[in-house]
């Protein structure tokens, strides 16, 4: 406390100095404990997810089901606009579909006025935007690598429309293959083998972007990118300080947009980054953070051209955990 000039050297009876509270001193020894507890809780969650994924690779946990219509529900969720700046937040919804195959969303595309989600268990869900319908259509991919009873054989991670208009390309991890399906996902047309040992079993292609000259492929580790023309694969370095690649697309103005993620003790840091190409090298430039929850994993993105710019649709992968939500996010990019 600072005394008035005329009162230096003495303490007025009406201005007794109060002793510091000891409560803050008591809190300080507990703060490292709380930080350690938070660290170990995230570590336990990470270990549990990895153990669950390893279990799925060895157990016959899936079987193809009939193509069917299922009820879909969108429940609005409140997030602050500032958590997605400089993009404008249109809305966030929890998505629920009355079919056990819904979950683990790993890719997203726009087809006409509907959204098409791909799960990492080889299922395709076609559904309306919020407020435009109450029914989704669920279909399993008609074929894929290996036997369909193992989830590891249907670990579909990326989706892109064929630049020649033949249908849809789907990237499978573990086997590291690309499969081409007809526009309605009723039959497989062809496949491309990228090399079973080119990447780690669970570190394969997470993003496929169609161009007039072929396909751009983005493996999860974020260190390289590849251009596929026919059966010819050209590899290039990716200048990237933003972590793993989760998905990507080409904006209507031609720019490449990628979803990145970094795992840390505070959860998953999610970003949108612009990929700028110069002389065959891509450099990533941050555009916006995706301020969802600490454990929400954004794995899917689609772009909708609009008169005022581009609307981005994103979805999270809940790893088929019963209590974990699947979010649909709409953002406007001017």
C-alpha positions as CSV (number, residue, x, y, z in Angstrom):
1,X,0.0,0.0,0.0
2,X,1.3,3.5,-0.9
3,X,0.8,6.3,1.7
4,X,0.0,9.9,1.0
5,X,3.0,12.3,0.9
6,X,2.2,13.9,4.2
7,X,1.9,10.7,6.0
8,X,5.2,9.0,5.1
9,X,6.9,7.3,8.0
10,X,3.8,6.5,9.9
11,X,0.8,4.2,9.4
12,X,-2.6,5.9,9.9
13,X,-4.8,4.0,12.4
14,X,-7.6,3.9,9.8
15,X,-5.3,2.3,7.2
16,X,-3.9,-0.8,8.9
17,X,-2.0,-3.1,6.5
18,X,-3.9,-6.4,6.2
19,X,-1.7,-9.6,6.1
20,X,-1.6,-11.5,2.9
21,X,-4.1,-14.3,2.7
22,X,-2.5,-17.8,3.1
23,X,-5.1,-19.3,0.7
24,X,-3.0,-18.7,-2.4
25,X,0.1,-20.1,-0.7
26,X,-1.9,-23.3,-0.1
27,X,-3.1,-23.5,-3.7
28,X,0.5,-23.3,-5.2
29,X,1.6,-26.8,-4.1
30,X,-1.6,-28.2,-5.6
31,X,-1.3,-26.6,-9.0
32,X,1.4,-29.0,-10.3
33,X,-0.7,-31.9,-9.0
34,X,-3.7,-30.7,-11.0
35,X,-1.6,-30.2,-14.1
36,X,-0.2,-33.7,-13.7
37,X,-3.7,-35.1,-13.2
38,X,-4.9,-33.4,-16.4
39,X,-1.9,-34.7,-18.3
40,X,-2.5,-38.3,-17.2
41,X,-6.2,-38.1,-18.0
42,X,-5.4,-37.2,-21.6
43,X,-2.7,-39.8,-21.7
44,X,-5.1,-42.4,-20.4
45,X,-7.7,-41.4,-23.1
46,X,-5.0,-41.6,-25.8
47,X,-3.9,-45.1,-24.7
48,X,-7.5,-46.3,-24.5
49,X,-8.2,-45.1,-28.1
50,X,-5.0,-46.8,-29.4
51,X,-5.9,-50.0,-27.6
52,X,-9.4,-49.9,-29.0
53,X,-8.0,-49.4,-32.5
54,X,-5.6,-52.3,-32.1
55,X,-8.4,-54.5,-30.9
56,X,-10.6,-53.6,-33.9
57,X,-7.7,-54.7,-36.3
58,X,-7.9,-58.3,-35.0
59,X,-11.5,-59.0,-34.2
60,X,-14.3,-59.6,-36.7
61,X,-16.4,-56.6,-35.6
62,X,-18.2,-55.5,-38.7
63,X,-20.5,-56.9,-41.3
64,X,-22.2,-55.3,-44.3
65,X,-25.8,-54.3,-43.7
66,X,-28.6,-53.5,-46.1
67,X,-28.8,-50.1,-47.7
68,X,-31.6,-48.2,-45.9
69,X,-33.1,-44.9,-44.9
70,X,-32.6,-43.8,-41.3
71,X,-33.9,-40.9,-39.2
72,X,-31.4,-38.1,-38.7
73,X,-31.5,-35.4,-36.0
74,X,-29.5,-32.2,-35.7
75,X,-29.2,-30.6,-32.2
76,X,-27.6,-27.1,-32.1
77,X,-24.6,-26.6,-29.9
78,X,-23.3,-23.2,-28.7
79,X,-19.7,-22.2,-29.4
80,X,-18.2,-18.7,-29.4
81,X,-17.7,-17.1,-32.8
82,X,-14.2,-16.1,-31.8
83,X,-13.1,-19.7,-31.6
84,X,-13.2,-19.9,-35.4
85,X,-12.0,-16.4,-36.3
86,X,-11.4,-15.0,-38.9
87,X,-14.1,-17.3,-40.4
88,X,-17.7,-16.6,-39.6
89,X,-19.4,-19.3,-37.6
90,X,-22.8,-20.3,-39.1
91,X,-23.6,-23.1,-36.7
92,X,-22.5,-26.3,-34.9
93,X,-24.8,-29.3,-34.5
94,X,-24.6,-32.7,-32.9
95,X,-25.6,-35.3,-35.5
96,X,-27.4,-38.5,-34.7
97,X,-28.5,-41.1,-37.2
98,X,-30.6,-44.1,-36.3
99,X,-28.2,-46.7,-37.7
100,X,-25.3,-48.3,-35.8
101,X,-23.0,-47.7,-38.8
102,X,-23.0,-44.0,-38.3
103,X,-19.9,-42.7,-36.6
104,X,-16.2,-42.5,-37.1
105,X,-16.7,-39.9,-39.9
106,X,-13.4,-39.6,-41.8
107,X,-14.3,-37.7,-45.0
108,X,-17.1,-35.4,-46.4
109,X,-18.2,-34.2,-49.8
110,X,-21.1,-32.2,-51.3
111,X,-23.3,-33.9,-53.8
112,X,-26.0,-31.6,-55.2
113,X,-27.8,-30.2,-52.2
114,X,-26.8,-33.1,-49.9
115,X,-23.8,-34.0,-47.9
116,X,-22.0,-37.3,-48.2
117,X,-20.1,-38.6,-45.2
118,X,-17.6,-41.6,-45.3
119,X,-16.9,-43.5,-42.2
120,X,-13.7,-45.3,-41.3
121,X,-15.6,-48.6,-41.3
122,X,-16.5,-48.5,-45.0
123,X,-20.0,-47.0,-44.8
124,X,-21.4,-44.0,-46.8
125,X,-24.1,-41.7,-45.3
126,X,-25.9,-39.3,-47.5
127,X,-27.9,-36.7,-45.6
128,X,-29.5,-33.2,-45.9
129,X,-28.2,-30.0,-44.4
130,X,-29.7,-29.0,-41.1
131,X,-33.2,-27.7,-41.5
132,X,-33.7,-29.4,-45.0
133,X,-34.8,-32.9,-44.1
134,X,-35.0,-35.6,-41.4
135,X,-33.8,-38.7,-43.3
136,X,-30.4,-40.0,-44.1
137,X,-29.5,-42.9,-46.4
138,X,-26.9,-45.4,-45.3
139,X,-25.0,-47.8,-47.6
140,X,-21.9,-49.9,-47.2
141,X,-19.1,-49.8,-49.8
142,X,-19.8,-52.8,-52.1
143,X,-16.1,-53.9,-52.0
144,X,-12.7,-53.1,-50.7
145,X,-9.4,-54.5,-49.6
146,X,-9.5,-57.9,-47.9
147,X,-12.4,-59.5,-46.1
148,X,-15.1,-57.2,-45.1
149,X,-15.5,-58.7,-41.6
150,X,-12.4,-56.9,-40.4
151,X,-12.6,-53.2,-39.8
152,X,-8.9,-52.8,-40.7
153,X,-9.9,-53.9,-44.3
154,X,-12.5,-51.1,-44.5
155,X,-10.6,-48.3,-42.9
156,X,-11.7,-45.7,-45.5
157,X,-10.2,-42.3,-44.8
158,X,-10.6,-40.0,-47.8
159,X,-13.2,-39.2,-50.4
160,X,-13.0,-37.3,-53.7
161,X,-15.1,-37.0,-56.8
162,X,-13.4,-38.5,-59.9
163,X,-12.1,-35.7,-62.1
164,X,-13.4,-37.6,-65.2
165,X,-16.9,-37.9,-63.8
166,X,-16.9,-41.6,-63.3
167,X,-17.8,-41.6,-59.6
168,X,-15.9,-41.4,-56.3
169,X,-12.3,-42.2,-55.2
170,X,-11.9,-43.7,-51.7
171,X,-8.5,-44.1,-50.0
172,X,-8.0,-47.0,-47.6
173,X,-5.4,-47.0,-44.9
174,X,-3.4,-50.1,-43.9
175,X,-3.6,-51.5,-47.4
176,X,-2.8,-48.1,-48.9
177,X,-5.1,-48.4,-51.9
178,X,-7.4,-46.1,-53.8
179,X,-10.7,-47.6,-55.0
180,X,-13.0,-46.0,-57.6
181,X,-16.7,-46.5,-57.1
182,X,-19.6,-45.5,-59.4
183,X,-21.6,-42.3,-58.5
184,X,-24.1,-44.2,-56.3
185,X,-21.5,-46.4,-54.6
186,X,-23.2,-49.6,-55.9
187,X,-20.1,-51.1,-57.5
188,X,-16.3,-50.8,-57.6
189,X,-14.9,-49.8,-61.0
190,X,-11.1,-50.0,-60.5
191,X,-8.3,-49.6,-57.9
192,X,-4.8,-48.3,-57.6
193,X,-2.2,-49.9,-55.3
194,X,0.1,-47.3,-53.7
195,X,2.3,-49.9,-52.0
196,X,1.4,-51.7,-48.8
197,X,4.7,-50.7,-47.1
198,X,4.9,-47.1,-48.4
199,X,3.6,-45.7,-45.0
200,X,2.9,-47.1,-41.6
201,X,-0.2,-49.2,-41.2
202,X,-2.3,-46.4,-39.7
203,X,-0.4,-43.4,-41.3
204,X,-1.7,-43.6,-44.9
205,X,-3.6,-41.1,-47.1
206,X,-6.0,-38.9,-45.2
207,X,-6.8,-36.4,-47.9
208,X,-7.5,-36.8,-51.6
209,X,-8.1,-33.7,-53.8
210,X,-9.2,-34.1,-57.4
211,X,-7.7,-31.9,-60.1
212,X,-8.0,-31.7,-63.9
213,X,-4.7,-33.6,-64.2
214,X,-5.4,-36.4,-61.6
215,X,-5.4,-36.7,-57.8
216,X,-3.4,-35.0,-55.1
217,X,-2.7,-37.3,-52.1
218,X,-1.9,-36.2,-48.6
219,X,-0.6,-38.8,-46.1
220,X,-1.3,-38.3,-42.4
221,X,2.3,-37.5,-41.3
222,X,2.2,-34.2,-43.2
223,X,5.8,-34.4,-44.4
224,X,5.0,-35.0,-48.1
225,X,2.3,-34.9,-50.8
226,X,1.9,-36.9,-54.0
227,X,0.4,-36.3,-57.4
228,X,-1.2,-39.3,-59.0
229,X,-1.6,-39.2,-62.8
230,X,-3.0,-42.5,-64.1
231,X,-0.7,-45.0,-62.4
232,X,2.2,-42.7,-62.0
233,X,2.9,-41.3,-58.6
234,X,5.1,-38.2,-58.1
235,X,6.3,-37.4,-54.5
236,X,7.0,-33.9,-53.2
237,X,8.1,-32.3,-49.9
238,X,5.5,-30.5,-47.8
239,X,6.7,-27.6,-45.8
240,X,4.6,-28.1,-42.7
241,X,4.8,-27.0,-39.1
242,X,1.2,-27.7,-38.2
243,X,1.2,-31.4,-37.5
244,X,-0.8,-34.2,-39.1
245,X,-3.0,-33.9,-42.1
246,X,-6.7,-34.9,-41.5
247,X,-8.4,-33.9,-44.8
248,X,-8.2,-31.4,-47.7
249,X,-10.0,-29.9,-50.6
250,X,-9.7,-27.4,-53.4
251,X,-11.6,-24.2,-52.9
252,X,-13.7,-22.7,-55.8
253,X,-11.0,-20.0,-56.3
254,X,-8.4,-22.8,-56.8
255,X,-6.6,-22.6,-53.5
256,X,-5.8,-25.8,-51.6
257,X,-7.2,-26.0,-48.0
258,X,-6.1,-28.6,-45.5
259,X,-7.3,-29.7,-42.0
260,X,-4.4,-30.2,-39.6
261,X,-4.1,-31.5,-36.1
262,X,-1.5,-31.7,-33.3
263,X,-1.8,-33.8,-30.2
264,X,-0.7,-32.4,-26.9
265,X,-1.3,-32.6,-23.2
266,X,-4.1,-30.1,-23.5
267,X,-5.9,-32.1,-26.3
268,X,-6.0,-31.8,-30.1
269,X,-5.2,-28.5,-31.7
270,X,-7.1,-28.3,-35.0
271,X,-6.4,-25.8,-37.8
272,X,-7.4,-24.9,-41.3
273,X,-4.3,-24.1,-43.4
274,X,-3.9,-22.8,-47.0
275,X,-1.4,-24.8,-49.1
276,X,0.6,-22.5,-51.4
277,X,2.4,-24.2,-54.3
278,X,5.7,-22.9,-55.7
279,X,7.9,-25.0,-58.0
280,X,6.4,-28.2,-56.9
281,X,6.7,-27.5,-53.2
282,X,3.7,-26.8,-51.0
283,X,4.0,-24.5,-48.0
284,X,1.2,-24.3,-45.4
285,X,0.0,-21.0,-44.1
286,X,-2.4,-20.9,-41.1
287,X,-5.9,-19.6,-41.9
288,X,-8.0,-20.3,-38.7
289,X,-8.2,-22.5,-35.6
290,X,-11.1,-24.8,-35.1
291,X,-12.0,-24.2,-31.5
292,X,-14.1,-27.2,-30.7
293,X,-13.5,-29.3,-27.6
294,X,-10.1,-30.6,-26.6
295,X,-10.8,-34.2,-27.7
296,X,-12.9,-33.4,-30.8
297,X,-11.1,-34.7,-33.9
298,X,-12.0,-32.9,-37.1
299,X,-11.4,-35.4,-39.9
300,X,-13.7,-34.2,-42.8
301,X,-14.3,-31.1,-44.8
302,X,-16.4,-30.1,-47.9
303,X,-16.8,-26.8,-49.7
304,X,-20.1,-25.2,-50.9
305,X,-19.8,-22.3,-53.3
306,X,-22.2,-19.4,-52.4
307,X,-22.8,-15.9,-53.9
308,X,-21.0,-14.3,-51.0
309,X,-18.1,-16.7,-50.8
310,X,-17.6,-20.3,-49.7
311,X,-19.4,-22.2,-47.0
312,X,-17.2,-24.9,-45.4
313,X,-18.8,-28.0,-43.8
314,X,-16.7,-30.0,-41.3
315,X,-17.4,-33.1,-39.3
316,X,-15.7,-34.8,-36.3
317,X,-14.7,-38.4,-35.9
318,X,-15.9,-39.9,-32.6
319,X,-14.1,-43.2,-33.1
320,X,-17.5,-44.9,-32.6
321,X,-17.3,-44.1,-28.9
322,X,-20.9,-44.2,-27.6
323,X,-20.8,-41.0,-25.5
324,X,-18.6,-39.0,-27.9
325,X,-20.6,-36.6,-30.2
326,X,-20.3,-36.3,-33.9
327,X,-20.3,-32.6,-34.7
328,X,-21.2,-30.9,-38.0
329,X,-19.8,-27.4,-38.3
330,X,-20.6,-24.7,-40.9
331,X,-18.2,-21.8,-41.5
332,X,-18.3,-19.0,-44.0
333,X,-15.1,-18.1,-45.8
334,X,-15.4,-14.7,-47.5
